[in-house]
Amino acid sequence: MLSEKLNMTHHIHTLVRYRNDKLEQQGDTKQVIPVNAGSNQTKKTTPLGVTIACDEVLNAKSPYRRQDPDSWEEEIQVSKHAISLKQLDNGVRIPPSGWKCSKCELQENLWLNLTDGSVLCGKWFFDGTGGNGHALDHYRETNYPLAVRVGSITPDGADVYSFQEEEAVIDPHLAEHLAHFGIDMLQMPKTENGFTCSEFKSRTHEWEVIQESGLKLKPVYGPGFTGIKNLGNSCYLTATMQVLFHIPEFQRAYVGNLQRIFDYSPLDPTQDFNTQMAKLGHGLLSGQYSKPPVKSELIEQVMKEEYKSFQNGISPRMFKALTSKGHPEFASSRQQDAQEFFLHLINQIERNSEGTETPSDVFRYLVEERIQCCQSRKVRYTHRVDYLMQLPVPVEAATNKEELIMYEVKRREAEVNKRMFPEVVRARIPFSACLQAWTEPENVDDFWSSALQAKSAGIKTSRFSSFPEYLVIQIKKFTFGLDWVPKKLDVSIDMPDLLDITFLRATGLQLGEEELPDIAPPIVIPDEPKASTNILVSAPEIDDSAVMQLAEMGFPLEACRKAVYYTGNMGAEVAFNWIIAHMEEPGMALFKWVCHASP
């Protein structure tokens, strides 16, 4: 902040001096009113250039202010197809509930085509939402342009999408178009984001519990009690930064060294990572931006009926712009995953660390991986660095299985009888079961045994070679089903107050164990004929960043490496398409894996 003020002063002085020189050459000056100079008032004659320059600086809009959240909200336009939309008289009538995709039986993210009444699923996303893209495929076959999301239909309107215009649109004749298929908007129950009423009530109740709704809470102010404004789907950034700056090592590294960081910041502090981290940390911890309103402000707010019991918070626009620079996802205003941003931020912290102390070291730990050849019984121990523990969700370990069975029976009855669904019952999974699932031996598909000089069955187990000061845990609720459709597990994890993971400590090579020979496996070149498959060649370079992007989606590490290799290091997207295209091919044992989280 100090560096920005110095920069602003320099620019104002330069601008004023330039305008002043230009206007003084023309002999143009202006008398101004007296200004305070201590206790005395003196009249000064100021060149017109100073007045003009100051007005321009004061009235100029910062580029960060132009990035108001309002500017991120898309203004939805009326579709050009709405007025002249032709609807087929095919006798289709849509029931008020129990919708399914007519092609894949999916019951989520369903869209009703307003021309022929087809109910089809939308496109799928990596976060587990969406469908199989049958609604878009239907448009490509028929050119029927408009569809409405059935779960969003309420007396107030609905979500309408134009495939031809490729954006959300407004249909001013929506009630008439829906009535063509027997849907009365005024009789539709209000839902939120496509949830059924019972699901929405359940989630609303959980949110009220988290927010302590109904309790009279006293606002708190001062150091450590400063909020962060939402910049538009930026909750992932807010949550991560609030947690990091409650850790003493981060406070010392950035806020404790604030003056030194500012003194040595470059000419453009907006592009300096450490400066922006220090500025954000100071804003959160200093208390300067978390002060209770004074009495005069309270009176004014009450008189205007604008009383607010909460603080405004700080707006980390510069920080977001810098940390997301060059990243296609974080640079957008779309929703993102906090775990992915955390790892992205750790990478930036280590790249910009000064000296020997790196605050991200408090999350760093070593993992020992033990792989055993099932035929020769020989083992190999390797170590890797990690910053985050990913725990699978063993649904089979649920403690309320009887409740889940009863809920499923009631849900199916409601679906058949087209009644309102019962209140959602979620599987309750003990946290200890997630830890136990992490420790279980894992099959290593396509394992090449250096002892046998051939492919063999292998199993892998993981343990902690070292423990971090702060253990970051991610519950892997996103997984792939047996049909390879990504989905999110709607479960509840019972977290303990105290966590003891000493039983996960690594032991290293044990007495009686024999290590696998250190021999590199043969690499099969795809373009070579089968006769050359036994030729040993040096291992090619593989794009590790692409491998990690695929691994974060939930694919096995070996699958990711193979996909990146066979696509010639052309990026994660091309490798992902290769995985999907080769899942069903003969001999692809690599893909015969099932997530721990699958029921």
N, C-alpha and C positions, 0 to 999 in steps of 0.2 A: 504494500500500500504506500509506503514511504517512497519507493522507487517510482511508482506511478505518479505521485504528486510532483516529484522532481521533474519527471519527464513532461508533465502537463505544464509546469511553470516555464520550462525551457521553450516549449512550443509556443506558448502564449507570448513570451518575450520576443521570440523571433518574428512571429506574425505581426505583433504590434510595431516592432522596429521597422519592418518592411513597409507596412501600410503608412506609418508615420513619415518615413523618408519620401515615399511617393507623393503624399499629400502636401508635405512641407515645400516640396519643389513647386507646387502650384499655389503656395501661399494660403492654404485653407486651414484655419484653426477654429476652435469653438470654445466659448466660455461655458464652464460647468458650475454647478452649485458647490457651496463649501463642503469640504470633507473633514472628518475628524482626524486630527493628528495629535494624539495624546489628549491633553486637556485643552489645547488651543485649537481654534478654528482659523484656517487660513484659506484664502481664495487662490485657486490655481487655474491656470489656463492650460487645458489639455488639448493636444491635437485631435482633430476629428478622427484621424486614423485609429487612435486608442479606443475611442468610444465604439466605432464600428467593429473593430476587432474583438473587443470584449463582448459586445452583443452577439457576434457570430459564435464565439466560444461558448457563451452561456446558453444559447439557443440550439446549439448543435446537438444532434441526437447520437448517443454512443451506439456503435454497431451491436453492442451487447444488449442495449435496451430495445433495439429493433427486433431482437430475437424473443419477444414477448411470447409467453405460452399461447396467447390469443392468435398469434401469427402462425402457430403450428396447427391450429384447428382448421381443418379444411372446410371451406364453405360449399355445402352441397347444393347442386343445381338441379333444376327440373329436367328430367330426361326428355330428349327429343322424340322418343318412341311412346311416351305415356299417352299423348292425346290420340294418336292414330293406331294404338295397339289393337291388333286383331286377335280375337280369342276363338278357339275352336269349339264348336258345339258337339263335343264328343261324349257328353253325359257324365263326365268325371265330377265326383263330389268328394270333398276332402273332409274327413272326420275331425272333430275338435281336439283329439289327442291320439296317442298311439302311433305316431308317424314313424315310418321307416323309409330308408332309401330303396327305391324299387329295383336297384341292381345289386346291392351288396348287403341289405338288411341293417345297415348302420342306423343308429338312432340319435346321433349327435350331428350338429352343424348341418341341418337339412334345409334345402331351398326349394320353394315351390315355383315352377316356371309358370308365368302368368299367361302364356299362350295356350298350352295344352294340358296344364295341371299336373305335370310330372313332378314328383317329389324325389329329389336326388341330393346326394351329399356334396359338400363343398371340398375345396382342396385341403390337403393335409399339411401340417407344420411339424417341425422337429420337437416342439414342446409338448407333443401328444394331443393337441387339439386338431379339429378339422375332420376331413374325411378322405375319400379316395378320388376326388376330382370328377365325379360322374356328372355333376351339374354343368361343369365347363365342357365336358365331352359331348353332352347332349346339345349344348348350344352350337358346337362346331359341326354337328351332324344336321341340325335343323335351322340354325340362324334365328331361333326364337330369343329375343334380346333381353327381356326383363325377368327377374326372379326375386322373390321375397323370402326372407329367412322366417320359417314358420314359427320358430320359438320366440320371435320378437314381436309378433302381431298382438297389439293391444288396442283399446279404444282410442288411444292417442296417435297411433301410427304404427310403422314397422320399418325394418331395414330392407331397402330395395337396392338391388345391384343391377347395373347394365353391363352385360358382357361385351356388347359392341363398343360402348363408350369406355369400358374398363375402369369404372369408378362407381362409388355409391351415388345414388341419385334420389330425387324426389318424384313420386308418382301422385299428382294431384287427384287422380281418379282411382286411387287404390281401393277404396271401399267398394266401388262398382266392379272393379276387376276381381276382387276377392269374392264378391257375392255371386259372380258367374260360376264359381266352384262350390257354392253353398256355405261360404264362410261369412259370418256376420261379425264385423270388427267390434261392434258395441257389446257383443256377448262374450268376447274373448277375455280370459283372465289375464290380469297384468302379470308379466314375468320380467325378469332382469337378466340380460345377457343370454337369453335362451334357456335359463334354468326353469324347471317346473316350480310351481308355487311352494311345494314342500321343501325342495332343495334350497330355494332362495330363503325361506324362513329359517331353515337350519343354519345356513351360512351367515345370515344376518344376525342370528342369536350369538353365534361364535364371535362375530366381529364386535357385537355390543359387549361381550364379556371381556375381550381384549382391551377395548376402549374404556372399560369400567363405566358403561352407560348407566345413567340413573343416579350415580353418586355425585355428590357435590365436591368437586376437586378444586384445590387452591392453586392458582397459577404460581409457578416458581420462576425466578429470574436470577441472573448472575452468571459467574464463570461455570462453564460446563453445562449450562441449561439453554443453549442457543439452538434453534431449529434451522432446517434447511428448506428453502422453498422448492416446490416441485416445478421443474423446468419443462414438464411434459413427458410423462412416462419415465421419469428419472428416479423412481423409488429405489432401484437397484444401486445407484450411485450413492444416494442419501444414506441408505442402511449401511453400506460398506464403510463409508467415510466416518459416520458417527461411531461405529465400533472401533475402527482403527485409532481414532484420536482419543479414545478412552484408555488406550494402552500406554503405559509410562514411557516405553522406548520410543514410540512415535512422537509423544509430546516433547521428549528431550531432543530428538533429532531435528525436529522442524520448529516447534514453538520455542524451545529453549535456545536454539541457535538463530532465532528470527533476525536479530540485528546483523549478525555476520552474513547470513544468506542475502539480506537486502543490500548490504554494503558491497558484496561481490557479485551481485546479479548483473547480467549483461545489459546492453543498451535497450533491448526490447524484453522487458521482464514478462510480457504475456506469453513468450515462447520458452520460458525457463521453468522446468518441472519443479525444481526445489523451491523456487520463489512462489509458485502457485500453491504448492503443498503447505508452505509456511504461512502464506496468507490465509488459506482456508482453515488451518489449525488455529491460528490466532483468532479468526472470526468466531470459531466454535467455543474456544476455551477462555478468551479474555473477559467475556461478560459485557464488552462494550456494545454489543448488538442485542443484548437481552436485559433491558432495563424496564422497570415498572413505569407506567405512565404517570406523569406528575398530575397534581390535583386539578390544575387548569385544563389539561387535556381531557381528563375524565369528565369534567363538567361540560366541556364542549361536545364530547361524544354522546353524553346522555341527552343533551339538548337536541342534538341532531339525530337521536335514536340510532347511533352507529357504534354503540359500545362494544368493544371486543376485548375479551378476557385473555386473549392469546397474543403472543409476540409475532412480529412479521417474519423473523428469521433472515438468513442471509441467502444470497443468490449466487451460486458458484458457476457462473456462465463461463468465465475465463478458464477455470479449471476443467470443466467438461469439454470445452472446445480444444484445449491442449491435449488432454489425455485420450480423447477420441479421435484425434487427428490421424487420418490415414486408415482408420478402422471402419469398414463399411457398415457395421452394425451399430457400434457405440456412437458413431457420428450421426446416426439417424435419430428420429424422435420415436422410434418403435420401442416396445417393451423388450427388455433384455434380462438375462439371468445374472443374479448377483455373484454366483460362483465363478462364472466366466469373467466377469469384470474384476473380481478379486485377483484371479490369476494374471489377468492382463495388467493390473496395477502393480502386482509384485514384480513382474518383468520390468516395468518402467522404473520402479524404485531401485532395483539392482543395477539397471543401466545408468542411472543418474546418481548413484551413491558416491559420496565423497569421503575419502579416508577409509579406515578399517571398519568402522561401525556402520552396519546396514540394519535399519530397524526391522526389515522383513525377516531377519534371521530368527526372530522369536517364533516364527511359524515353521521354520525349516527342520526337517528330520530325515533320517535315512531309513529306507525300507529294505529288509533282507528278503530276497526271493529265492526259495529253494525249489529246484526242478529235479524230479527223479524219473529216470527211465524205468518203466514198469517191467521191462524184460531183463535188463542187466542189473537193475536195482542200484545203479550208480547215480550220483547226484552232482548238481552244480549249484553253487551259491553265487548270487550276484547282488549288487546293491544299487539303488537308485535314490535320487533326492526327490522329496515331495514336500508340498506345503499344505495339502488338504487331504483328508481321509474320506473316501467315498464308500458309504455303507449301503449294501443291498437291502431290500425290504422282503423278508421271507413271509409272504402272505399266509403260508401254511401254518405259521406260528401264532396266528390270531388267537386271542384269549376269549373271544365272544363268538365262536363259530355257530352256536345254536341261534343267536340273535340274527346272524348273517343269513342263515338258512331260512328263517321265518320271514325276514325282510324280502328275500328273493322270491319266496312263494307269493307274498302279498303283492309285490311289484308286478309279477307276471299275471296275477289275477286282475289287477287294475288295468294292465295293458290289454288283456283279452276283452274285459268288460267296458273298456274305454272310460274308466273312472280316474279320479285324481290319484296320483302315486302316493304311497305312504311316506312318512318322514324318513329321511335317509339314515341308514345305519352303516357306520364305517367300521372296517376291521381295526381292532386295537392290537398293535404289535408292541411287545416289550422291547426296549432299547437293547437289552442283553441279547435278544434273539438276533438283532441286526449285527451286533458284534460277533456273535457265534457264526453267523453266515459268512462274515468276512474271513474268519479263520479256517473255514472248511477247505479241504483240498479241491483244486479246480483242474478240470481236464485241459490239457494243452493239445489242441487239435493241430494236426499236421506237424507234429513234433519230430525233429530229425535227431536221432541219437548218434552222438559221435563215437560211442562205444561199439555200436552195431554197424556204423557207417550206412545207416538206412533209416527210413521212417519207422516210428514206433509210438506206442502209447506213452504219454507222460502226464504227470500230475504236478501242480504247482501250489505252494503254500507261501503266505506272506507273514512277516513279523516285523517288529520295530527294532532296528539296530540302535537307534537313538530316539529320545522323546523330545518334542518341542516344548517351549515354555507355555505356548498357547496352542491347543489343538483345535483346528478348524475342521468341522465335520459337515459333510453333505449327505443328506438322505436321498438316495437315487430313486425318486418316485417316477421318473420318466423311464420307460422301458419299451421293448418291442414284444408284441404278442407272437404267437406261432404263425400268424398270417403276415408277419413283418409290418403290421400297421402300428405306428408309434402311439402310445397311450400313456396317460398319467394315472398312477395308482392313487385312488382317493382313500387314504388310510390315516389313522391316528397313531402317532408314536408316543409311547409313555416314556418321557425322559426322566432320568434319576437326578437327584440333587448333587450327589457325589459320584464320581466316576473313577474306578480303579482299573487300569489297563496293564498292570505290571505282568499279568499272565501272558501278554502279547509280546514280551521281550524276546528278541532273537537269541539263539544259542550258538549259531555257527556250526562248523563241521564237527560232527559227533564221533566218538570213538567207535570204530567198526565201519564207518561210512567210507566209501571209495568214490573219489571224484571222477566225473566224466572227462575224457581226454579233451584238451583244448584244440579241437580241429574244426575248421570252418566247414559248413555244409555246402554241397554243390548248388550252384545257381543255374536254373534252367532258363535259357534264353528263348523267349517265345517264338521268334522268327526262325530259329534253327530247326532242322528236321529231327525226328525222334532219335536217330542214330547218334546224335551228339549230346544226348541228355546226361551222359555220365562224365562229360568233360568238366573238370573243376576250373572255375574262373574266380577271379577276385570279386568280392562283394561290391555291388555298385553303391554309389551315394544315394541316399534316400532323403527326401524333404521331410525333416522331422516336424516342422510346423504343420504340414498337411496331415501327417500321421496323428498329431495330437488333436487337431480339429475333429478328425473322424472318431478318435477315441473318446472325446468329450460327448459325442452323440450316443455312446453306449456300445459301439462295436468293439470286439476283442482287438487287442493290440496287434497280434499277428495278422489278423484280417486287414487291418489298416495298412500295415507295412506292405503286405502283398499287393493291395489295391494301388497304393502309390507307386510301387515298383512297376507293375504291369501297365500303368498309364503314363509312364515316362516322366514322373515328377511334374505333371501338368496342373496340379492343384487339387484341393480337397473336393471341389464340386465334381470334377471329372472322375476322381477316385471313388466318390460316393456312387455315381452312376454305374461305375464298373461293378461295385459290390452288388447293387440291386440287379444288374443284368446277369450276374453269374451265380446267383443263389441256388438255382435249381439245376445247374449243370452236374453231370455225373462226376464223381470223384472229388467234389468240392466239400470234403469233410470239414473244412475250415468253418463252414457256416452251419454246422449241425449243433450249434450251441443254443442253450436256452438260458435266459437271464435267471439269476437267483430269485428275482422279484416276480417271475411269472407264476401264477397259481398252478 
